[in-house]
C-alpha cells in the first residue's frame, strides 16, 4: 500500500510502475465482490478512484451518508431499567431512586432492592449505560411518602397533597436544615455505590419538586421551591458524588451555567412548554416557583459542551406528536440539540406508545445525538516513504458525543482478524454538527502488516476496549469498524 522511494532515477521509475499496477489492482478488488456488512449492506455508494498526486500515488474513496437509524452508545431513547422489552436495542436505561427505598434507617443505606429491580448487573454486562435521577416526591394515585419515615419524624414540616386523583403524595419543605444535611449524605452514598465504573453516564439533578423536576403545584397549598441560596446546597453534593458523569438540570439555573451542566426537558414534543424552555435558554428568565427574578441564565451554546436530555411530555399523545405533528416534533428536538429522551418515549410495544408508527420513531432517533460520518478518505504516498491518510469527518446529528472515546485505525487480514491497531489523535467532542473536520494521519511503512487485506477505522468504548459506535457512512462495517480500503 505504501512504497519505499528509491534514490536512483531508474529505481524511482520502476517503483512508480509497480505502485500504479498495485493500486490499480486494489481499485479493481475494491469494486468487486465485497462481503455483506454487519450493519450497512453491500457498500453500494462507496466509490474508489486511483490517480497520481503531487508527491505520489493516491487512492480516494467517497462515502454517502447512511439513512439508517443507529442505536449508538450514550444517546437515543432511554427505557425504564425494569422494562426489559422496551430496553431492547436502546443503549441507555433510566434509573430513578426514591429516598425511602435506599435509607430505611438513618445512615443505613441498602441498594439491594434497587440493584435487583433495575437489573443493574444485566445492563452492565450488555454494555448499557444509565440515566439516573434521585427523587424525594413522586406523585401517584395513592397517598404515600417518598422520603423515609425516620426523616419525616425529624422534619414533618412539608405538605401532604392530593390536588387530583392522579397526583397524591408528600412534598417536603426543602428549606429544612435537617433535610438538607441528610440529602447531602444520601447523594454521597449513591455516588459511592455507583463509583466502581462508568455505568452511570448522566445524572439528572432531581431531589427537588414533583418527580425531581424542580417544580411543585404551589397553587394547591404546597410549600414553594426554596431560593437560590438553598437550592445551591442541593446541587453541590452531586459535584463530588458523580465526578465522571454528566450532570443535567431541569432549567437553565445560574448554577447550571456556573458548573457547566447540561439541561433536560421533560416536556419534549409539547410546543408551548418547549418554546418556554428554549426561551429561557436563549434569553434567561425568572423562576416563578420561588418568586425569584433572574434565577435563570442564558445558555444558548451549552449543548456544545454538555448534553441535552429529557422525555416526551404527557399532555400530547404519540399519535399527535409522531403523526401530523412529526415535523414540528423533529424541529423542536433539533433546536433543543437533544441527545436522549426517556423514560417516556415511543417504544412501539403497543398502540398507545407508537405501534404502527415505527417510521416516525426512526426519524426521531435519527434526529437525536451524534451521527459521525466519514465522507472522504484519501491515501497519499509521500516521497520520503510511507503515506498519509486524510479523512473528512462530518457530524450530521444535532450534538457531539460528550466523551472523547479513543479512535483507532485497524489492519485486518483476509479473515477479518485484527493484525494491528494504531491510535488516531482525534477529539470526537470537537466534531460539531455542520462542520467538516479533516484530519491527516501519517502512516509509516513499518506499521503495515505484510498480510493486511483491509484498512478500517473504529471508535472504541473505553469500558470494553472494543469498537462500539456505528458510523453514519453508507459503507461496509465489520464489527463496527468502517472499511476504508480493501487490498
N, C-alpha and C positions, 0 to 999 in steps of 0.2 A: 504494500500500500504506500509506504514511504520508501524512498530510494536514496542511497548514498550518491552524492555528486562527485565525480572524479575530477582530478585536476587537469588531466591531459585532454586536449580537444577531441581526439577520436574516441576516448572513453566516454566523454560527455555525450557525443552524438549517439554512441551505442546504447548508453543508459537511457537516453531520451526515447529511442526507438522501442526499447524493451518496456519502458514505462507506459508509452502510449498503447502498446499492444496489451499489456496487462490491464490498464484502465479500461480499454475498450471491452476486454473480456468481462471485467466487473460490470460494466454497463449492460452487457447482454445478459449476464446472470441475474442482475437486479431486476430486469424487465421480464423474466420468465419464471413461472412455477413457484411463486412464494407461498409458503405454508399459510393456512388459515390461522389468524392470531387468536389469542385467548379472548380478546375483547372487541376487536375492531375490524373483523372481516379480513378480506384478502388484500388490503392495501391498494385499492384501485386508483386512488388520487395522487399517491406519492410518485413523483417523476424524478428521474435521474438523468443528468447530462454530463458529458465529458468535454472539456475544452482546454486549450493551452493558455495559462495565465502569464503574468508578467515575470514571476520568479520560478515558475514551474508548472506542473500539470494540475488540473483542477477537476474535482468531482463535485457536482452540485445536486442537491435534492430539495424539492419543494413539497410541502405537505399542505393539504387543505385542512380546514377545521372540521372536526367531527361534529355531528349533530346529536350525538348520544347524550343522555343524562347520565352523569357519572357519580357513583357513590364513593366519594373520596373522603379521606380522614378529616376530622376536625371541622366539618361543615355539613350542611344539608338538614335533613329532618331529625328531630330528637324525640325518640319514643320513650314512654314510661318504661323504666328498667324492669318492672314486673309484668309488662305486657309483651310477652315473647314474640307473638305473631307480628306485632307492629314494629318491633325492632328489625327483624328480617335483615335486609342488606344495608340498612342505615348504620352509620358508623358512630353515632352519638346516642347515649342513653341519658334519661333525665332521672335525677335522684332528689326528691325533696325529703327533708328530715324535720320531723316535728320534735320540739324540745322534749315533750313528755315521753317520747319513745326511747330516748338515749340517756336520760338522767333521772332514774326513778327515785334516787336518794341524793341529797346534796353532795356534790363532789364525787359521786359514784357513776361512772359512765359505762354504758353497756350498748355496744353496737351490733350485737349478735343478731337481733331481730331484723335490723336494717340490712345487714350484710346478706342474710338469708332471703328476705323478701325481695330485695333489689337484685339478687343474683350477681353479686359483685365479682366473685371469682370466675364465674362463667364469662362475663363480659370482658374481664381482663384477659382471659385465655384466648378469646376471639379477637383481641386487638381493638376492642371498642374503647371509647373514652367517654367521660361523663360531664354533664352539666349539673351542677349541684346548687341547691337552694335550701337555706335553713329558715324555718317558718315558726313563728310564735302564735299565729292566728290564722287558721284555715277554715273559713265558713263552710257549713254543711246544713243539711235539713234536720239535724238533731242538736239539742242543747249539749254543749260539751266545752272542754278547755284543752288547749294545746300546749300550755305551759304545765310543768309538773305540779302536783298537789302541794308539795313542800314549799315551792316558790309562791304559790298562791297564798298559802298561810302566812308567809313572810311579808307579802305585799298586799294583795287584795284590794287595791285602790283603782282597778280598771273598770271595765263596763261589760256586763252580761248583755248581749244584744240578740234580737230576733226581728230584724227590720223587714223580713218577709219569710215565707215558708221555706225558702231555699237557703237563707242566709242567717244562720244562728251560730253563736259561739261566744268567745270571751276575748275582749281586746284589752291588753294591759295598759297601764299608764306608763309610757315609755320614759317619762322623766324620773321615775322612781330610782333612787340611788342603788337600792339593793338589787333591782332588776338589771341595772347597767353593769354592776360588778359581776353578777352571776353570768350575764351574757358574755362578757369578756372571757371568762373561764371556759364556757361551753364551746365557744368558737375555737379557742386554743386546743381543746380536746378533739374536736372534729378535724382540725388541721393535722394534729399528730396522728390520728387514726389513718388518714389518707396520705401521709407523707412518705410512705415507703417507695412510691413510684409516681409516674405522671398520669395515672388513670384519670384523676380529676383535672380536666383541661380548662373548664370555665366555671367560675363561681358567680352566680347572680346574687348580689348582696340583697338578701331578703330581710329577715329579722323584724323589720318594722311594717305594721299595717296588715290589712287583709291579704292573704296569700303571699306575704312578703313583698307587696307591691308599693309600699310607702304611701298608702292612702287608706283612709277609713271613711265610713259613712257617718261623718260627724253630725249630719243633719238629724240623725236618729238619736242623738244624745251621747254618742261615743266620744271619749276624750280625744282631742285633736292631736295631730302629729307634733312632736317637740320642735323647738327652734334649732338652728344650725349648730349652735354650741353643743347641744345634747346629741343631735344626730351624728356629729363627727365622732363621738365616743363609741358609737355603734360601728363605725367604719374602721377605725384604726386597728381593732383586733384582727381583722381579716388580712391586713398587710403582712403581719408576721406569721399568721397561721397558714397562708397559701402563697408562699413566695414564688412558686413556679407556675401557678395558674394565672389565667387572665381574668381579672375582676370586672364585673359589669354592674351598672346601676340603672334603676328604672327611669330616672330622669337625669338630665344633664346638670346635676347639682354642682356647686362650686368645687366640692371635694373631688368630683369625678375629673374635672379639668386639672386640678392640682396634682392628683396622683396618676393621671394618665389612664383612667379606667375606660372600658368600653361601655356600651349602653344596651338596654333591651326594651323592646316594645311589645307588651303583652296585648296590644290591640291591633296587631298587624292585620292588614286587609280591610280595616274599617277606615274609610276615607276621612271622616271627620276627626276621629281620635288621632290617627296617624299624622294628619296635617297639623294638628296642635302640637304633637310631639316633635315633628320636623321643624316647626316654627320656633320651639324652644331651642332646639339645637342650633338653628341658624341665627337667632336674634336674642337669646337669653330670655329670662322672664321671672315672674313672681311664683310663689308657692302658696296657693290658697289654703292648702291643707294645714299649714302652720301660720296663716295670715302674715306671711313674710315676703317682703319685697326684695327683688334682685337676688333670690336664692339660687337661680339657675344661670349657668354660664353658656355663652355661645361657643359651640364646639363643632363647627361645620366640617372640619377636616379630621376629626377624631378617628374616623373609620380607617384612615391610612395607617394608624399605629395601634389601634385597639379594636376588638371585634364588636359587631352589632348583632344582637340576638333578639329573642322574644318568642312569641307564639301567636297563632291566629286568634282573633277576637271571637267572643261567644255570641255577639249580637247579630251576626250575619251567618247564614248557612253556607256550607261549601258549595252548594248548588248556585248560590248567588255569587260568591267570590270566584269560583272557578268556571262558571258558565258565562252568562252575559257580562259579568264584571271581571273576567280574566285579565284583559289588557290593563284595566285600572289597578288590579292587584299586583300585576307584574311591575307596573310603573312605580307603585309605592315601594316595592321591595328594592328596585333599582335605586331609587332616590334615597332610600334608607341605607343602602350598601349592606344588606342583610347577609350574614354568614350562616346563621342557623335559625330554625323555627321548631318549637315544641315545648311542652308535650302535646299541646293541642295542634294537630296538623292533620292533613288529609291522607290517612293511611290506606284508604280504599278497601277496608275489610268488610264494610257494609255500606248501604246506600247513603246513610246519614253522613258518613265520613268519606264520601267521594268515590264509591264503587261505580264503575262505568265512566269515570272521568280521568282515567289514567293518563291520557294525552295531556290534559291540563296540569295534572300533578307533575308530569315530567318537565313541563315548561317552567313550573315553579322551581323545581330542583335545579334546572339549568340557569336560573336567574339568581341563585344564591352562591355566595362564597367565591372561590378562585376557580379559574379554568386555565391552567398552564398549557401552553400550546407552542410547539416549535414549528415555525413556518418554513424556515430555510436552513439547510446545513451545507456548508462549503468546506471542502477539504483541499488545502493548497500545499503543494510541495515547495519547500524552501531550498535555496541554493546551497546553504551550509548543512544540509542534511535534515532529516525529519520533516515534519509538516505542521500546519496549523489548522485546527478545526474551528470554523466560525459558525456559531449558532445564533439564530434570531429567535428570541423568546417573546411571546405575547401572553397577555392575561386577558382573556375575553370574558371573565367573570365580572363581579361588582366589587370585589375586595381582594386583598392579598391573603396568603396564609400568614399567621401571626407568630410562627416559629421558623427559624432558619434550619430546616431539616437538610441534611447533607445530600449533595448531588454527586453522582459518580458516572464516569464512562466505564463500559464493560466490553471486554473482548470475549466472545463466545466461540466455541468450536462448532463443528457441523451437527453435533448432538445437543446444541443449546446449553452446554455446560460452561460455566464461567471460568475463563482462563486467567484473567487479570481484571483488576478493579482500580481505577485511577480517580482520585478526588478532584472535583471541579470547584474552583474558587468562585462561588456564586451565592448571593444573599437573596433567597426567594422573597423575603419580606419587602424587598425593594422593587419587585416587579409588579407595578400597579396597573390597573386596567387602562387600556387605550394608549399604552406607551410601549414602543418597541425597545427591547433590551438586547443588544448584540454583545456577545462575549467571544473572545478568541482564546482557544485552548491549545497551547503548544504541546506537541507530541513528539518525543524522540523515537528514533528507530528502535532503540533498546526496549521501549515499552510495549512493542508489538509482538505478541507470541507468534511463533513460526506457523502454527496450525490454526490461526484465527480465521473464522468464517464470517463473523458478524461484528459490527461496532454498534453498540447500543448506549442509551443514556437512561438513568433512572434516579428517582428521589427516594431515599430510604427513611423509614421510621426509626429513629434512634433506639426505641424500646426493643424492636425486634431485629434491627440490623438488616432488614430486607426491604427491597423496593415496595412502596406502598401506595403511590399516587399514580392514577391513570392519567395519561396526557390527553388533552383535547385535540391532538393531532390525529387525522384520519390515516393512520399508518399502522403497520403490524406492531403489536406489543407482546413480548414474551415475558410472562411473569412480571408484568408492569414495568418492563424495560422497553422503551421505544427503539425500534430498529432504525438506525440512521443509514447504514450501508451494509450490503452483503457482498462478499467477495470469495 
